[in-house]
């Protein structure tokens, strides 16, 4: 009887415990479901353009206004060299001298001949004057007078010849001094002291720094858009200059198939003869499209590219759509594109490798790319 009563009491306690547990569960509040955490993406808006600027760069060579091989007008032995490579010179400065000893000896001989001529001329003049006095007295015939006059005229002609020879000799002596024809810098010395040089052989190469120009070959399509006097951008090393087109060639180079531009640099341009120069040419191409950063593009199929466009999918939520586009032109980190897109559409401008088409995202707006 006691066992039966104990079992009944145990069952009652278990029932009460179950009822209490169920009541506690019903009274506890239910936690709401967590809100989805959407990825935030960087975005910009597409801005329509009617054209794009097509940039090209053409190379050329710097040339000084005058680059002259300076040499003697005479053959001879170099007796002195007063300058060398790298020296700056001014117009009229002595650069070199030839040995003039033979010319000096020739001059002395001519001067002696001229002195002899003067003595003969004085004697002939005196003889003629005396003969004219004797003619009045009938002691000299006309033939004798004619002979004396002919002799005097011959001596006068010889005097003129000697004077001309002396003048020529003096000019040769003067031309044995090589003078700078203009201000500039000696870029090269071609002969040495004591060397016998031929007529006209250049001793120095002299560069004039005034009127420095760049000679640049460009295609006919480019040269036809340029005009003489037009201001253009020129780069030499890392320096940029505002230069002017001095001339446009009228002949096509048979090897490079280009037309030569002659571009004048500013007078204070820090350039060296022979170094490279670069002409920056920009031309507007009339084609509609949109500028976007390269980071906004991903590989597509059939040679196309893709851009991720954002479409509204609720309040502050956007769905990613993959659109096919074509790259028309690239410039550094930007691309000019067109395709299945339209103006003012929002697109993802970076981080495409973390996204997939159809993904829901939130938008972080950036300035539009131009």
C-alpha positions in Angstrom: 0.0 0.0 0.0 2.9 2.3 0.8 4.6 1.5 -2.5 1.5 2.3 -4.5 1.1 5.6 -2.7 4.8 6.6 -3.4 4.5 5.8 -7.1 1.4 7.9 -7.4 3.1 10.9 -5.7 6.1 10.5 -8.1 3.9 10.7 -11.1 2.2 13.8 -9.7 5.5 15.6 -9.2 6.6 14.7 -12.8 3.4 16.1 -14.2 3.7 19.3 -12.3 7.3 19.7 -13.6 6.2 19.3 -17.2 3.4 21.8 -16.8 5.8 24.3 -15.3 8.3 23.9 -18.2 5.7 24.3 -20.8 4.3 27.4 -19.1 7.8 28.9 -19.0 8.4 28.3 -22.7 5.1 30.0 -23.6 5.9 33.0 -21.5 9.5 33.6 -22.9 9.7 36.3 -25.8 10.6 35.1 -29.3 13.8 36.9 -30.8 13.2 38.6 -34.2 15.1 37.3 -37.3 18.4 39.2 -38.0 18.4 41.8 -40.9 20.6 40.7 -43.9 24.1 42.4 -44.1 24.5 43.6 -47.7 27.9 44.4 -49.2 28.6 48.1 -49.9 30.1 48.9 -53.3 31.9 51.9 -54.7 29.9 53.4 -57.6 29.7 56.3 -60.1 27.3 57.5 -62.7 27.7 57.2 -66.5 28.1 60.6 -68.2 27.5 60.7 -71.9 30.2 62.3 -74.2 29.8 63.2 -77.8 33.5 62.7 -78.5 36.8 61.8 -77.0 40.3 63.3 -77.2 42.8 61.1 -79.0 46.3 61.6 -77.8 49.5 60.6 -79.6 53.2 61.4 -79.2 55.7 61.7 -82.0 59.5 61.8 -81.5 62.1 63.9 -83.2 65.6 65.4 -82.8 66.8 68.7 -81.4 69.0 70.7 -83.8 70.6 74.0 -83.1 69.9 77.0 -85.4 73.4 76.5 -86.9 75.6 73.5 -86.7 78.6 74.4 -88.8 81.8 72.7 -89.6 84.4 75.5 -89.3 87.6 75.2 -91.4 90.2 77.2 -93.2 89.8 78.4 -96.7 93.4 77.4 -97.3 95.4 74.3 -97.1 98.3 74.3 -94.7 99.8 73.1 -91.4 98.0 73.9 -88.1 100.3 76.1 -86.1 98.0 76.9 -83.1 94.7 75.7 -81.6 93.2 78.1 -79.1 90.0 76.3 -78.2 88.8 72.7 -77.7 85.6 70.7 -77.4 83.1 72.1 -75.0 84.5 75.7 -75.1 82.0 78.5 -75.5 83.1 81.1 -78.1 81.9 84.5 -79.3 81.7 85.8 -82.9 85.2 86.9 -84.2 87.1 84.9 -81.5 90.4 83.3 -82.7 90.0 79.5 -82.9 93.1 78.3 -84.7 96.0 79.5 -86.9 97.9 78.1 -89.9 101.7 78.3 -90.4 102.2 81.5 -92.4 106.0 81.5 -92.9 105.7 80.7 -96.6 103.2 83.4 -97.0 105.4 85.9 -95.2 108.3 84.9 -97.5 106.1 85.4 -100.5 105.0 88.8 -99.2 108.6 89.9 -98.7 109.4 88.8 -102.3 106.5 90.8 -103.6 107.5 93.9 -101.7 111.0 93.7 -103.1 109.6 93.3 -106.6 107.4 96.3 -106.0 110.4 98.4 -104.8 112.3 97.4 -107.9 109.3 98.3 -110.0 109.2 101.7 -108.3 112.8 102.3 -109.1 112.3 101.4 -112.8 109.2 103.5 -112.9 111.0 106.5 -111.5 113.8 106.1 -114.1 111.4 105.6 -117.0 109.4 108.7 -115.9 112.6 110.8 -115.7 113.9 109.6 -119.1 110.5 110.3 -120.8 110.5 113.9 -119.3 114.0 114.6 -120.6 113.2 113.2 -124.0 110.2 115.5 -124.3 112.5 118.5 -123.7 114.9 117.2 -126.3 112.1 116.7 -128.7 111.4 120.4 -128.7 114.9 120.9 -129.9 114.6 118.2 -132.5 117.0 115.7 -131.0 114.5 112.9 -130.3 112.3 111.2 -132.8 108.6 110.3 -132.3 109.4 106.6 -132.4 111.8 107.0 -129.4 109.1 108.9 -127.5 106.6 106.1 -128.2 109.0 103.5 -127.0 109.6 105.4 -123.7 105.9 105.8 -123.2 105.3 102.1 -123.8 108.0 101.2 -121.3 106.5 103.5 -118.7 103.0 102.1 -119.2 104.4 98.5 -118.9 106.0 99.5 -115.6 102.7 101.0 -114.4 100.9 97.8 -115.2 103.5 95.8 -113.4 103.0 98.0 -110.4 99.3 97.3 -110.4 100.0 93.6 -110.7 102.4 93.6 -107.7 99.9 95.6 -105.6 97.2 93.0 -106.4 99.6 90.1 -105.6 100.5 91.8 -102.2 96.8 92.3 -101.4 96.1 88.6 -102.2 99.0 87.5 -100.1 97.8 89.7 -97.2 94.3 88.2 -97.5 95.8 84.7 -97.3 97.7 85.6 -94.2 94.5 87.0 -92.6 92.6 83.8 -93.6 95.2 81.8 -91.9 93.5 82.9 -88.7 90.3 80.8 -88.1 87.6 83.0 -86.5 84.3 82.0 -85.0 81.5 83.0 -87.4 78.9 83.3 -84.6 78.4 82.8 -80.8 78.2 79.2 -79.8 79.9 76.1 -78.4 82.6 73.9 -79.8 81.1 70.4 -80.0 84.0 68.6 -81.8 87.6 69.1 -82.8 88.6 67.2 -85.9 92.3 67.9 -86.3 95.4 68.2 -84.1 98.2 70.6 -83.7 100.9 70.3 -86.5 98.6 68.4 -88.8 98.5 69.4 -92.5 94.9 69.8 -93.6 93.3 70.1 -97.0 91.4 73.0 -98.3 88.0 73.4 -96.6 88.5 70.5 -94.1 86.5 71.4 -90.9 88.7 71.8 -87.9 85.8 72.3 -85.4 82.1 71.7 -85.3 80.4 74.8 -83.9 76.9 74.8 -82.5 74.8 78.0 -82.3 72.4 77.9 -79.4 70.1 80.6 -80.8 67.0 79.5 -82.6 67.0 75.9 -81.4 64.5 73.7 -83.3 63.1 70.2 -83.1 62.6 68.2 -86.3 59.7 65.7 -85.9 58.1 63.4 -88.4 54.3 63.0 -88.3 51.8 61.2 -90.6 50.1 63.1 -93.3 46.8 62.9 -91.5 48.4 64.8 -88.6 50.3 67.4 -90.6 47.2 68.3 -92.6 45.5 69.5 -89.3 48.5 71.8 -88.3 49.4 75.3 -89.5 52.6 77.3 -89.5 52.9 79.5 -86.4 50.6 77.2 -84.4 51.6 76.7 -80.7 52.2 73.1 -79.7 53.3 71.1 -76.6 56.8 69.8 -76.8 58.6 67.6 -74.2 62.3 67.2 -73.9 63.4 64.8 -71.1 61.0 65.6 -68.3 60.5 69.2 -69.2 57.6 70.6 -71.3 57.8 73.7 -73.5 55.3 75.8 -75.4 56.8 75.7 -78.9 55.7 77.1 -82.3 55.6 75.4 -85.7 58.1 77.2 -87.9 57.5 75.1 -91.0 55.7 72.0 -92.3 57.5 69.9 -94.9 56.1 69.6 -98.4 57.6 66.2 -99.1 56.9 62.7 -97.7 59.9 60.8 -96.4 60.2 57.7 -98.6 61.4 55.5 -95.6 59.3 56.7 -92.7 56.3 57.8 -94.7 56.1 60.9 -92.6 56.1 64.7 -93.1 58.8 66.7 -91.2 57.7 69.4 -88.8 60.2 72.1 -87.9 59.3 73.4 -84.4 61.0 76.4 -82.7 61.7 76.1 -79.0 61.8 79.1 -76.6 65.2 80.8 -76.5 65.8 79.7 -72.8 65.1 76.0 -73.5 67.6 73.8 -71.7 68.3 71.3 -74.4 71.3 69.7 -76.1 71.9 69.4 -79.8 70.9 65.9 -81.0 68.7 64.8 -78.0 65.2 63.4 -78.5 62.1 65.6 -78.3 58.4 64.5 -78.2 55.5 66.3 -79.8 52.1 65.7 -78.0 49.2 65.7 -80.4 45.5 65.6 -79.4 42.6 65.3 -81.8 38.9 65.1 -81.0 37.2 62.0 -82.4 33.4 62.4 -82.9 32.1 59.2 -81.3 29.5 58.9 -78.5 30.5 57.0 -75.4 31.3 57.2 -71.7 34.6 57.6 -69.7 35.0 55.0 -67.0 38.0 53.8 -65.0 39.7 50.6 -66.1 38.9 49.1 -62.7 35.2 49.2 -63.7 35.7 46.7 -66.5 36.0 42.9 -66.5 36.5 40.3 -69.2 33.4 39.3 -71.2 32.8 36.9 -74.1 33.2 37.3 -77.9 35.9 40.0 -77.5 33.6 42.3 -75.4 34.0 43.6 -72.0 31.5 43.8 -69.1 30.5 46.5 -66.7 28.4 46.0 -63.5 25.4 48.3 -63.5 23.3 48.9 -60.4 19.5 48.7 -60.6 17.1 49.6 -57.8 15.9 46.7 -55.8 14.2 48.3 -52.8 14.9 51.1 -50.5 18.7 51.7 -50.5 19.3 48.3 -52.1 20.6 47.6 -55.6 20.9 44.5 -57.8 24.0 44.0 -59.9 23.5 43.6 -63.7 26.2 42.5 -66.1 26.2 44.6 -69.3 28.3 44.1 -72.5 30.4 47.1 -73.6 33.1 47.8 -76.2 36.3 49.6 -75.4 36.8 52.4 -78.0 39.9 54.1 -76.6 42.1 53.9 -73.5 44.2 56.6 -71.9 46.3 55.6 -68.8 43.8 54.4 -66.2 40.6 55.3 -68.1 38.6 53.8 -71.0 36.1 55.3 -73.4 33.3 52.7 -73.8 29.9 52.2 -75.4 27.4 49.4 -75.5 24.3 48.2 -73.5 24.4 51.2 -71.2 22.8 54.6 -71.0 23.5 58.0 -69.5 23.1 58.5 -65.7 23.1 54.8 -64.9 25.0 53.9 -61.8 27.9 51.4 -62.1 30.4 49.7 -59.9 33.8 51.5 -60.4 36.1 49.1 -58.5 36.3 45.8 -56.6 34.5 43.7 -59.3 36.3 40.6 -58.3 34.3 40.4 -55.1 30.9 40.6 -56.8 28.7 38.5 -59.0 25.7 39.3 -61.3 22.4 39.3 -59.4 24.0 40.1 -56.1 22.1 42.6 -53.8 24.3 45.4 -52.6 24.2 48.9 -51.1 25.8 51.8 -52.9 28.6 54.1 -52.0 28.5 57.1 -54.4 31.7 58.6 -55.8 32.2 61.6 -58.2 31.4 60.7 -61.8 34.5 59.7 -63.8 35.4 62.0 -66.7 
